[in-house]
Amino acid sequence: MKLRNRFVKAATFEGLGNGREVPDDLIDFHRAVADGGVGLTTLAFCAVSEDGRGAPKELVVGPDAAPGLRRFTEAIRAAGAEAAIQLGHAGPVGAAAGRQAGLAPSRVFAPQAVRFTRAATEADLERIVGDFAVAAGIAADTGFSVIELHFGHGYLVSSFLSPKLNRRDDGWGGSIENRARLAREVAQAVRDQVGTSVAVTAKLNMADGVDGGLWLAESVEAARLLEADGTLDALELTGGSSFENPMYLFRGEAPVAEMAAMFPPPLRLGLKLTAKRFMPSYPFEEAYFLAYARQFRAALSMPLMLLGGINRLDTVHQALADGFQFVAMGRALLREPDIVNRWQTEAGYEGLCVHCNKCMPTIYRGTHCVLVPPEARP
């Protein structure tokens, strides 16, 4: 597969699905960034099973979704870009979102939902590995060029990597080799399912952003194990946890009031009570994950995607000079779906995203930049 450039629309949950089918406005959302110049756009977050959903309107990849997925890939390719699909299982994030008990490596408390997660059994894990493979087969059959496996943000595979959340003493816990087992088995099952017909990538946490969570010493080792397996074509490097600390991923001001307003009253209270710990504010800086990502670049030979606060073309050039093969962008493309085209024609142009993070609460009614008037949105 060849992309027209090195710009990737990162998976940012669109809040436009309806569980089983792909509506036209979800296709239009991605068609806008494809028309705007990116080489690859990523359909987010697509659950591999019903119990893998973490929020309302998340798509479950099954036979019912196949016709819409085919329309999606055809529309993106007609715009000159390629289509990726992000496959994952929400794991403990399902509990935090208040949808269900939420599977996790161990039974842990989800304070936002005031409930405990359920520890995954061997049978659960065997089933879920198979669910990833089945979903990957559907994705490949419907024309996706890239399958991105979600190994970050506190979702199920990420939670197994976390020494804080994974307290198991069996073959799935303890050493980093054991905690990386689920990631490796998922990647292998997907590769066995799709062969070399599509690229397979993973979104991998470098750091969870919480005390006792995954950090560089072990996340680099997990990446080395995945590279040695030969199942993945690239890694997209990320951080933070939708279960424990989402602002570590976003940086900037935490939109606590806006987020709380989107939840039903019991969850609203839980979020407000835990907001100081769950959603701390971090100063925003351009390419804030670059220092961490350089550790992976030094340790690995496989292609890497740099993610995190990219608003300027000179930042992109720096990333490529540092050895990263791609740059992934989220909020900047919500603000300006055509920013890549503008960079091609306007020397020195700097993106308009102010990283206010008020796009975060909009995921429950259709993700968008609040600074863009409704009539100007895709």
C-alpha positions in Angstrom: 0.0 0.0 0.0 1.2 3.5 -0.9 -0.2 6.6 0.7 -0.1 10.0 -1.0 1.6 11.6 2.0 2.6 10.9 5.6 -0.4 12.6 7.3 -2.8 10.3 9.2 -6.1 11.3 10.6 -5.9 9.8 14.1 -8.8 7.8 15.4 -11.0 10.2 17.4 -14.3 8.7 18.4 -16.9 10.4 16.1 -20.1 9.8 18.1 -22.0 9.3 14.9 -22.5 5.5 14.7 -25.7 3.7 15.7 -24.2 0.4 16.9 -24.6 -1.8 13.9 -24.6 0.3 10.8 -22.5 3.1 9.2 -24.6 6.2 8.7 -23.9 8.7 5.9 -22.8 11.5 8.3 -20.0 9.3 9.6 -18.8 8.8 6.1 -19.1 12.5 5.4 -17.0 13.2 8.5 -14.1 11.3 7.1 -14.7 12.3 3.5 -14.0 15.9 4.7 -10.5 15.1 5.9 -9.8 12.9 2.9 -10.8 15.8 0.6 -8.7 18.0 2.9 -5.5 16.2 2.0 -4.6 13.5 4.5 -3.1 10.3 3.2 -5.0 8.0 5.7 -8.1 8.5 7.8 -9.0 6.2 10.7 -12.5 5.1 11.6 -12.7 5.1 15.4 -13.5 3.3 17.9 -15.0 0.1 16.5 -15.7 -2.6 19.0 -15.0 -6.3 18.2 -17.9 -7.5 20.3 -21.0 -6.1 22.0 -19.3 -6.3 25.4 -16.4 -4.4 24.0 -18.3 -1.1 23.5 -17.3 1.8 25.8 -19.8 4.5 24.8 -23.1 4.9 23.1 -23.1 4.9 19.3 -19.9 2.9 19.0 -19.9 0.6 16.0 -19.7 -3.2 16.6 -18.0 -4.8 13.6 -20.2 -7.6 12.4 -22.0 -8.7 9.3 -24.7 -6.0 9.7 -22.0 -3.3 9.5 -20.3 -4.7 6.3 -22.4 -2.9 3.7 -21.8 0.5 5.4 -18.1 -0.2 5.9 -17.8 -0.9 2.2 -19.5 2.4 1.3 -17.0 4.1 3.8 -13.9 2.7 2.1 -15.2 3.4 -1.4 -15.9 7.0 -0.4 -12.5 7.6 1.1 -10.7 6.0 -1.8 -12.7 8.2 -4.2 -11.3 11.2 -2.4 -7.7 10.1 -3.0 -7.0 8.8 0.5 -6.9 5.3 2.2 -9.1 4.1 5.0 -8.0 2.6 8.3 -10.3 1.1 11.0 -9.5 1.0 14.7 -10.5 -2.2 16.3 -10.6 -2.6 20.1 -12.3 -3.9 23.2 -13.1 -1.2 25.8 -12.4 -3.4 28.8 -12.6 -1.4 32.0 -13.5 1.8 30.1 -16.9 0.2 29.6 -17.4 0.3 33.4 -16.2 3.9 33.6 -18.7 4.9 30.9 -21.4 3.3 33.0 -22.5 0.9 30.3 -21.6 -2.4 32.0 -19.4 -4.1 34.6 -16.4 -3.8 32.2 -13.8 -6.5 31.7 -10.4 -6.0 33.2 -7.3 -8.1 34.1 -8.3 -7.9 37.7 -11.3 -6.7 39.7 -10.7 -3.0 40.3 -12.9 -0.1 41.3 -14.2 2.4 38.6 -14.9 5.5 40.7 -16.7 7.4 37.9 -19.3 4.7 37.7 -19.2 3.7 41.4 -18.8 0.0 40.4 -16.2 -2.7 40.1 -14.9 -4.2 36.9 -15.0 -7.9 36.3 -11.8 -9.9 36.0 -11.5 -11.6 32.6 -11.5 -15.3 32.6 -9.4 -17.5 30.3 -12.6 -18.2 28.3 -13.2 -14.4 28.0 -9.7 -13.8 26.6 -9.9 -16.7 24.2 -13.2 -15.4 22.9 -12.0 -11.8 22.6 -8.8 -12.8 20.7 -11.1 -14.6 18.2 -13.5 -11.6 18.1 -10.5 -9.4 17.0 -9.7 -11.9 14.2 -13.3 -12.0 12.9 -13.6 -8.2 13.0 -10.3 -7.9 11.1 -11.6 -10.3 8.4 -14.7 -8.2 7.9 -12.6 -5.0 7.7 -10.3 -6.5 5.1 -13.2 -7.9 3.1 -14.9 -4.4 3.1 -11.9 -2.6 1.6 -9.9 -1.2 4.5 -6.2 -0.8 3.7 -5.1 -0.6 7.4 -6.4 -2.3 10.5 -5.3 -0.4 13.7 -5.5 -2.4 16.9 -6.2 -0.4 20.0 -3.6 -1.2 22.6 -3.7 2.1 24.5 -5.8 4.4 26.6 -6.8 2.0 29.4 -8.8 -0.2 27.0 -8.7 -4.0 27.5 -5.3 -4.8 26.0 -3.8 -1.6 27.5 -5.1 -2.5 31.0 -3.4 -5.9 30.7 -0.1 -4.0 30.1 -0.6 -1.9 33.1 1.1 -3.1 36.3 -1.4 -1.1 38.3 -4.5 -2.6 36.8 -3.1 -6.1 36.1 -2.7 -7.8 39.4 -2.9 -11.4 38.1 -0.5 -14.1 39.1 -1.2 -16.4 36.2 0.3 -16.5 32.6 -1.4 -13.1 31.8 0.2 -11.1 34.7 3.4 -10.4 36.5 6.3 -9.9 34.1 6.0 -7.6 31.1 6.2 -10.6 28.9 3.1 -12.0 30.5 1.3 -8.7 30.6 2.1 -8.2 26.8 0.7 -11.7 26.0 -2.8 -10.4 25.2 -1.4 -7.8 22.8 0.8 -10.3 21.1 -2.0 -12.9 20.8 -4.4 -10.4 19.3 -1.8 -9.1 16.8 -1.0 -12.7 15.8 -4.6 -13.7 15.4 -5.4 -10.7 13.3 -2.3 -11.2 11.1 -3.2 -14.9 10.6 -6.7 -13.8 9.6 -5.8 -11.1 7.0 -2.3 -12.3 5.9 -0.5 -9.6 3.9 -3.7 -8.3 2.2 -3.8 -5.2 4.5 -1.4 -3.3 6.8 -1.8 -4.1 10.5 -0.8 -1.4 13.0 -1.3 -0.8 16.7 -1.9 2.2 18.9 0.3 1.6 21.9 0.6 3.4 25.2 4.0 4.7 26.0 2.8 5.9 29.5 -0.5 5.7 31.3 0.0 9.0 33.1 -0.9 7.5 36.5 1.3 6.4 39.5 2.1 2.7 39.2 0.9 2.5 35.6 2.8 1.6 32.4 5.8 3.7 31.7 8.7 3.8 29.3 10.9 1.1 30.7 8.2 -1.5 30.2 6.3 0.0 27.2 9.5 0.0 25.1 10.0 -3.6 26.0 6.4 -4.5 25.0 7.1 -2.7 21.7 10.3 -4.7 21.2 8.3 -8.0 21.8 5.7 -6.9 19.2 8.3 -6.0 16.7 10.1 -9.3 17.2 6.9 -11.2 16.5 6.7 -9.5 13.0 2.9 -9.2 13.2 2.7 -5.4 12.9 3.6 -3.0 10.2 3.8 0.1 12.3 3.1 1.5 15.8 1.2 4.7 16.6 2.6 6.0 19.9 0.2 7.4 22.5 -0.4 7.8 26.2 -3.0 8.4 28.9 -6.0 6.4 29.9 -9.7 6.9 29.3 -10.2 4.9 32.5 -7.8 6.8 34.8 -6.4 10.0 33.2 -7.6 11.1 29.7 -6.0 14.5 30.0 -2.6 12.9 29.8 -3.4 12.3 26.2 -5.0 15.6 25.4 -3.1 18.1 27.4 -4.4 21.6 28.0 -7.5 22.7 30.0 -9.8 20.0 31.3 -13.4 20.6 30.3 -14.9 19.1 33.5 -18.1 21.0 33.6 -18.9 20.3 29.9 -18.1 16.6 30.3 -20.2 16.3 33.5 -23.2 17.9 31.7 -23.2 15.1 29.1 -23.7 12.3 31.7 -26.8 11.2 33.6 -27.0 12.6 37.2 -25.4 9.7 39.1 -22.4 9.6 36.7 -22.3 13.4 36.6 -21.8 13.5 40.4 -19.1 10.8 40.2 -17.2 12.7 37.6 -17.3 15.9 39.6 -16.2 14.2 42.7 -13.2 12.6 41.0 -12.4 15.3 38.5 -9.4 16.7 40.3 -7.7 13.3 40.1 -9.3 11.9 37.0 -9.0 15.0 34.8 -6.0 17.1 35.8 -4.9 19.9 33.5 -1.5 19.8 31.8 0.2 22.6 30.0 -0.1 22.2 26.2 3.0 22.2 24.1 3.6 21.4 20.5 4.4 17.6 19.9 4.2 16.9 23.6 4.9 13.1 23.2 8.0 13.6 21.1 10.5 13.1 23.9 8.9 9.8 24.9 8.5 8.7 21.3 12.2 9.2 20.6 12.9 6.4 23.1 11.0 4.1 20.9 12.6 5.4 17.7 16.0 4.6 19.3 14.9 1.1 20.3 12.9 -0.1 17.2 13.4 -0.4 13.5 9.8 -0.6 12.5 7.8 2.4 11.1 6.4 4.7 13.9 3.7 7.3 13.9 4.1 10.4 16.0 0.9 11.7 17.7 0.2 14.5 20.1 -0.4 18.2 19.6 0.8 18.7 16.0 -0.4 22.1 14.7 2.5 23.3 12.6 4.3 22.1 9.5 7.7 22.7 10.9 6.7 20.2 13.7 6.0 17.6 11.0 9.3 18.3 9.3 11.1 17.8 12.7 9.2 14.5 13.3 10.4 13.2 9.9 13.9 14.3 10.6 13.8 12.4 13.9 13.0 9.2 12.0 9.2 9.0 12.3 7.5 7.8 9.2 4.1 9.3 9.8 2.4 12.0 11.9 -1.1 11.5 13.3 -3.4 14.4 14.0 -6.7 14.7 15.8 -7.9 18.0 17.1 -6.2 20.1 14.5 -8.2 18.2 11.8 -11.5 18.7 13.8 -10.8 22.4 13.6 -9.6 22.4 10.0 -10.2 19.3 8.0 -8.3 20.9 5.1 -5.2 21.9 7.0 -3.0 19.5 4.9 -4.1 21.2 1.7 -3.5 24.6 3.3 0.0 23.6 4.2 0.7 22.7 0.6 -0.4 26.2 -0.6 0.3 28.7 2.2 3.9 28.9 3.4 4.2 29.2 7.2 0.5 28.5 7.8 -0.2 27.5 11.5 -3.3 25.5 12.5 -6.1 27.3 14.2 -6.8 24.7 17.0 -6.4 26.4 20.4 -6.5 23.0 22.3 -9.4 24.2 24.5 -10.5 20.5 24.6 -14.2 21.5 24.4 -14.5 19.0 21.5 -14.1 16.2 24.1 -17.7 16.4 25.5 -19.2 16.6 22.0 -18.5 12.9 21.3 -21.9 12.1 22.7 -23.7 14.2 20.1 -21.3 14.0 17.1 -17.7 15.0 17.6 -16.9 18.5 16.4 -14.9 21.6 17.1 -17.1 24.1 19.0 -15.4 27.0 17.3 -16.7 25.9 13.9 -20.3 27.0 13.1 -22.8 24.2 12.5 -23.3 25.2 8.9 -19.5 24.8 8.2 -19.1 21.4 9.7 -18.9 18.2 7.5 
